[in-house]
Amino acid sequence: MFLARVTGTVVATQKEPSMVGSSFLILERLDERLQPKGDYVVAVDAVGAGEGEVVLYASGSSARQTRVTKDCPADAVIMAIVDSFSLHGETVFRK
C-alpha cells in the first residue's frame, strides 16, 4: 500500500467491458511526511475518493483484489480514504 493525494480525474468513454462504470483518478504519490514524490499514477477508485483527499492505494496484482477490480486489467486501485495517521507518536495528518 502507498500514500497518495488525488490530483485529478481521467475520463474514458471507451473502456474494456469489465471496467465500465469504473472511475479513474490521478494520484500524486506521497512520502511518509505527505511530501510529493514527484510521480503520478492513474488508479481505479473503489471507495468514492475526491480531489485533494489523501488515500491509500495498492498496485500490481493486489490492485485486482477489490470487488470493483476483481478480474479487471487494473494496475492500481484506491482502497481507502485516510482520516488521519501518525508516525513515531506524532500526528502527521488529520482530515
N, CA, C and O of each residue as an XYZ file, in Angstrom:
380
protein
N       0.836     -1.178      0.000
C       0.000      0.000      0.000
C       0.883      1.244      0.000
O       1.991      1.253      0.536
N       0.353      2.283     -0.617
C       1.091      3.526     -0.758
C       0.171      4.701     -0.436
O      -1.044      4.615     -0.614
N       0.757      5.797      0.036
C       0.020      7.032      0.268
C       0.053      7.895     -0.987
O       1.058      7.941     -1.696
N      -1.054      8.576     -1.254
C      -1.118      9.478     -2.406
C      -2.192     10.520     -2.168
O      -3.042     10.365     -1.291
N      -2.147     11.586     -2.959
C      -3.190     12.617     -2.933
C      -3.868     12.623     -4.297
O      -3.200     12.585     -5.330
N      -5.195     12.671     -4.293
C      -5.954     12.727     -5.542
C      -5.766     14.115     -6.134
O      -6.068     15.119     -5.488
N      -5.264     14.168     -7.372
C      -4.991     15.457     -8.011
C      -5.817     15.700     -9.267
O      -5.816     16.810     -9.799
N      -6.516     14.689     -9.744
C      -7.297     14.886    -10.955
C      -8.079     13.646    -11.341
O      -8.079     12.637    -10.635
N      -8.742     13.750    -12.474
C      -9.573     12.651    -12.975
C      -9.187     12.319    -14.404
O      -8.593     13.130    -15.115
N      -9.537     11.120    -14.803
C      -9.372     10.692    -16.189
C     -10.750     10.269    -16.678
O     -11.421      9.466    -16.029
N     -11.171     10.798    -17.807
C     -12.443     10.416    -18.406
C     -12.148      9.554    -19.618
O     -11.392      9.949    -20.506
N     -12.748      8.378    -19.649
C     -12.574      7.455    -20.767
C     -13.948      6.926    -21.161
O     -14.548      6.141    -20.426
N     -14.445      7.351    -22.312
C     -15.775      6.918    -22.719
C     -15.762      5.514    -23.305
O     -16.777      4.819    -23.272
N     -14.635      5.095    -23.833
C     -14.495      3.741    -24.361
C     -13.587      2.958    -23.421
O     -12.438      3.345    -23.206
N     -14.092      1.853    -22.855
C     -13.329      1.074    -21.885
C     -13.479     -0.408    -22.171
O     -14.426     -0.849    -22.822
N     -12.528     -1.154    -21.670
C     -12.653     -2.613    -21.592
C     -13.974     -2.897    -20.864
O     -14.241     -2.281    -19.833
N     -14.799     -3.806    -21.371
C     -16.120     -4.034    -20.771
C     -16.117     -4.263    -19.259
O     -17.050     -3.839    -18.579
N     -15.107     -4.910    -18.729
C     -15.079     -5.158    -17.283
C     -14.823     -3.881    -16.482
O     -14.979     -3.875    -15.261
N     -14.431     -2.802    -17.162
C     -14.136     -1.531    -16.485
C     -15.265     -0.511    -16.615
O     -15.169      0.582    -16.057
N     -16.328     -0.847    -17.337
C     -17.452      0.071    -17.488
C     -18.030      0.354    -16.106
O     -18.266     -0.563    -15.319
N     -18.252      1.626    -15.825
C     -18.757      2.044    -14.523
C     -17.669      2.416    -13.537
O     -17.954      2.963    -12.472
N     -16.420      2.125    -13.882
C     -15.298      2.464    -13.004
C     -14.878      3.916    -13.204
O     -14.954      4.450    -14.311
N     -14.437      4.543    -12.124
C     -13.885      5.890    -12.188
C     -12.376      5.803    -12.058
O     -11.852      4.976    -11.312
N     -11.679      6.665    -12.790
C     -10.226      6.697    -12.762
C      -9.764      8.040    -12.209
O     -10.233      9.092    -12.642
N      -8.841      7.998    -11.248
C      -8.324      9.211    -10.639
C      -6.807      9.266    -10.795
O      -6.128      8.240    -10.806
N      -6.295     10.486    -10.915
C      -4.848     10.694    -10.978
C      -4.358     10.929     -9.550
O      -4.876     11.784     -8.831
N      -3.355     10.155     -9.159
C      -2.795     10.243     -7.814
C      -1.362     10.731     -7.870
O      -0.578     10.291     -8.712
N      -1.022     11.645     -6.967
C       0.367     12.061     -6.794
C       0.901     11.309     -5.576
O       0.388     11.465     -4.468
N       1.915     10.507     -5.786
C       2.474      9.715     -4.698
C       3.093     10.613     -3.630
O       3.677     11.652     -3.936
N       2.955     10.193     -2.366
C       3.444     10.966     -1.218
C       4.408     10.127     -0.390
O       4.322      8.899     -0.368
N       5.333     10.810      0.294
C       6.204     10.102      1.226
C       5.526     10.041      2.595
O       4.375     10.455      2.733
N       6.222      9.535      3.597
C       5.634      9.356      4.931
C       5.327     10.664      5.648
O       4.647     10.658      6.674
N       5.814     11.773      5.130
C       5.503     13.100      5.689
C       4.528     13.856      4.791
O       4.344     15.064      4.937
N       3.915     13.141      3.873
C       2.949     13.682      2.913
C       3.553     14.687      1.952
O       2.849     15.550      1.428
N       4.838     14.583      1.720
C       5.504     15.419      0.726
C       5.425     14.706     -0.627
O       5.629     13.494     -0.697
N       5.132     15.440     -1.691
C       5.041     14.821     -3.018
C       6.361     14.171     -3.430
O       7.444     14.716     -3.215
N       6.233     12.986     -4.030
C       7.414     12.287     -4.544
C       7.719     12.709     -5.978
O       8.786     12.397     -6.506
N       6.785     13.417     -6.605
C       7.016     13.905     -7.959
C       6.587     12.956     -9.053
O       6.849     13.210    -10.229
N       5.927     11.854     -8.687
C       5.431     10.970     -9.735
C       3.942     10.706     -9.517
O       3.409     10.890     -8.423
N       3.299     10.275    -10.579
C       1.848     10.128    -10.605
C       1.467      8.743    -11.075
O       2.238      8.061    -11.751
N       0.249      8.334    -10.702
C      -0.298      7.056    -11.135
C      -1.795      7.252    -11.358
O      -2.434      8.043    -10.664
N      -2.345      6.536    -12.316
C      -3.791      6.519    -12.523
C      -4.323      5.272    -11.832
O      -3.818      4.169    -12.041
N      -5.353      5.459    -11.003
C      -5.897      4.340    -10.234
C      -7.407      4.266    -10.379
O      -8.077      5.284    -10.555
N      -7.931      3.061    -10.304
C      -9.371      2.848    -10.244
C      -9.821      3.236     -8.842
O      -9.182      2.864     -7.858
N     -10.915      3.979     -8.751
C     -11.434      4.416     -7.452
C     -12.480      3.416     -6.964
O     -13.556      3.305     -7.551
N     -12.163      2.685     -5.886
C     -13.095      1.704     -5.335
C     -13.856      2.225     -4.120
O     -14.680      1.508     -3.554
N     -13.583      3.493     -3.706
C     -14.172      3.981     -2.455
C     -14.849      5.347     -2.551
O     -15.372      5.831     -1.547
N     -14.858      5.970     -3.696
C     -15.506      7.269     -3.847
C     -14.663      8.436     -3.378
O     -15.186      9.384     -2.791
N     -13.369      8.380     -3.628
C     -12.455      9.455     -3.227
C     -12.682     10.695     -4.085
O     -13.188     10.619     -5.205
N     -12.290     11.847     -3.522
C     -12.439     13.099     -4.235
C     -11.120     13.829     -4.352
O     -10.145     13.499     -3.678
N     -11.107     14.826     -5.219
C      -9.892     15.602     -5.447
C      -9.406     16.244     -4.153
O     -10.195     16.799     -3.388
N      -8.097     16.162     -3.918
C      -7.471     16.721     -2.730
C      -7.366     15.756     -1.561
O      -6.623     16.018     -0.616
N      -8.093     14.645     -1.604
C      -8.062     13.712     -0.483
C      -6.772     12.888     -0.480
O      -6.197     12.592     -1.527
N      -6.338     12.528      0.734
C      -5.211     11.625      0.903
C      -5.786     10.220      0.939
O      -6.738      9.953      1.672
N      -5.212      9.323      0.152
C      -5.739      7.969      0.008
C      -4.628      6.935      0.150
O      -3.441      7.249      0.065
N      -5.050      5.699      0.368
C      -4.160      4.544      0.280
C      -4.504      3.826     -1.009
O      -5.677      3.639     -1.334
N      -3.472      3.424     -1.743
C      -3.728      2.650     -2.950
C      -2.787      1.457     -3.003
O      -1.707      1.460     -2.412
N      -3.228      0.449     -3.721
C      -2.421     -0.747     -3.943
C      -2.130     -0.845     -5.427
O      -2.898     -0.356     -6.255
N      -1.022     -1.478     -5.756
C      -0.677     -1.630     -7.168
C      -0.255     -3.068     -7.445
O      -0.074     -3.875     -6.534
N      -0.106     -3.360     -8.734
C       0.257     -4.713     -9.139
C      -0.909     -5.670     -8.962
O      -2.068     -5.265     -9.062
N      -0.613     -6.937     -8.700
C      -1.674     -7.938     -8.578
C      -2.614     -7.644     -7.413
O      -3.773     -8.057     -7.443
N      -2.139     -6.939     -6.387
C      -3.005     -6.566     -5.256
C      -4.128     -5.635     -5.695
O      -5.179     -5.592     -5.056
N      -3.922     -4.898     -6.764
C      -4.934     -3.966     -7.255
C      -6.160     -4.686     -7.787
O      -7.209     -4.067     -7.964
N      -6.049     -5.958     -8.041
C      -7.178     -6.721     -8.582
C      -7.883     -7.541     -7.505
O      -8.545     -8.533     -7.812
N      -7.744     -7.130     -6.249
C      -8.329     -7.887     -5.141
C      -9.562     -7.232     -4.529
O     -10.111     -7.765     -3.565
N     -10.019     -6.089     -5.059
C     -11.238     -5.468     -4.537
C     -12.442     -5.952     -5.338
O     -12.289     -6.516     -6.422
N     -13.635     -5.731     -4.802
C     -14.837     -6.121     -5.547
C     -14.932     -5.357     -6.864
O     -15.396     -5.895     -7.869
N     -14.493     -4.105     -6.854
C     -14.574     -3.256     -8.044
C     -13.593     -3.710     -9.128
O     -13.898     -3.606    -10.317
N     -12.426     -4.209     -8.734
C     -11.368     -4.516     -9.707
C     -11.115     -6.004     -9.918
O     -10.218     -6.370    -10.677
N     -11.881     -6.860     -9.268
C     -11.656     -8.306     -9.417
C     -11.722     -8.706    -10.888
O     -12.693     -8.418    -11.588
N     -10.672     -9.369    -11.332
C     -10.567     -9.855    -12.716
C     -10.575     -8.733    -13.761
O     -10.925     -8.975    -14.916
N     -10.199     -7.526    -13.376
C     -10.111     -6.400    -14.302
C      -8.641     -6.087    -14.603
O      -7.762     -6.434    -13.815
N      -8.376     -5.443    -15.721
C      -6.996     -5.087    -16.074
C      -6.532     -3.812    -15.360
O      -6.129     -2.840    -15.998
N      -6.599     -3.835    -14.020
C      -6.203     -2.673    -13.224
C      -4.814     -2.899    -12.639
O      -4.486     -3.997    -12.190
N      -4.010     -1.850    -12.652
C      -2.681     -1.929    -12.046
C      -2.593     -1.117    -10.760
O      -1.614     -1.235    -10.022
N      -3.613     -0.287    -10.479
C      -3.640      0.482     -9.233
C      -5.100      0.697     -8.842
O      -5.955      0.932     -9.695
N      -5.373      0.614     -7.531
C      -6.729      0.825     -7.028
C      -6.669      1.590     -5.709
O      -5.845      1.302     -4.841
N      -7.563      2.575     -5.580
C      -7.725      3.285     -4.313
C      -8.652      2.432     -3.474
O      -9.774      2.131     -3.880
N      -8.165      2.034     -2.277
C      -8.998      1.186     -1.429
C      -9.266      1.779     -0.060
O      -9.896      1.131      0.776
N      -8.793      3.020      0.194
C      -9.087      3.678      1.467
C      -8.873      5.182      1.339
O      -7.981      5.640      0.624
N      -9.710      5.942      2.047
C      -9.525      7.378      2.196
C      -8.978      7.577      3.601
O      -9.579      7.119      4.573
N      -7.854      8.251      3.713
C      -7.176      8.412      5.005
C      -7.857      9.507      5.826
O      -8.058     10.623      5.347
N      -8.207      9.170      7.071
C      -8.766     10.147      8.006
C      -7.653     10.794      8.819
O      -7.677     12.000      9.067
N      -6.683      9.993      9.230
C      -5.538     10.508      9.982
C      -4.465      9.436     10.021
O      -4.736      8.257      9.792
N      -3.243      9.861     10.315
C      -2.208      8.892     10.613
C      -1.091      9.564     11.387
O      -0.873     10.773     11.300
N      -0.395      8.738     12.142
C       0.710      9.244     12.949
C       1.951      8.423     12.663
O       1.878      7.286     12.196
N       3.085      9.025     12.954
C       4.378      8.398     12.706
C       5.247      8.662     13.929
O       5.499      9.813     14.283
N       5.702      7.592     14.568
C       6.518      7.717     15.777
C       5.832      8.574     16.838
O       6.476      9.387     17.501
N       4.520      8.385     16.993
C       3.768      9.106     18.007
C       3.364     10.524     17.637
O       2.668     11.182     18.410
N       3.775     11.003     16.491
C       3.448     12.357     16.032
C       2.369     12.279     14.968
O       2.499     11.533     13.997
N       1.293     13.055     15.152
C       0.240     13.097     14.137
C       0.770     13.843     12.922
O       1.130     15.017     12.996
N       0.807     13.137     11.814
C       1.292     13.717     10.558
C       0.136     14.311      9.763
O       0.295     15.318      9.074
N      -1.037     13.670      9.869
C      -2.180     14.104      9.071
C      -3.469     13.839      9.826
O      -3.634     12.790     10.449
N      -4.368     14.787      9.765
C      -5.732     14.630     10.282
C      -6.650     15.358      9.319
O      -6.435     16.527      8.998
N      -7.658     14.668      8.872
C      -8.591     15.202      7.882
C      -9.427     16.316      8.473
O     -10.271     16.887      7.783
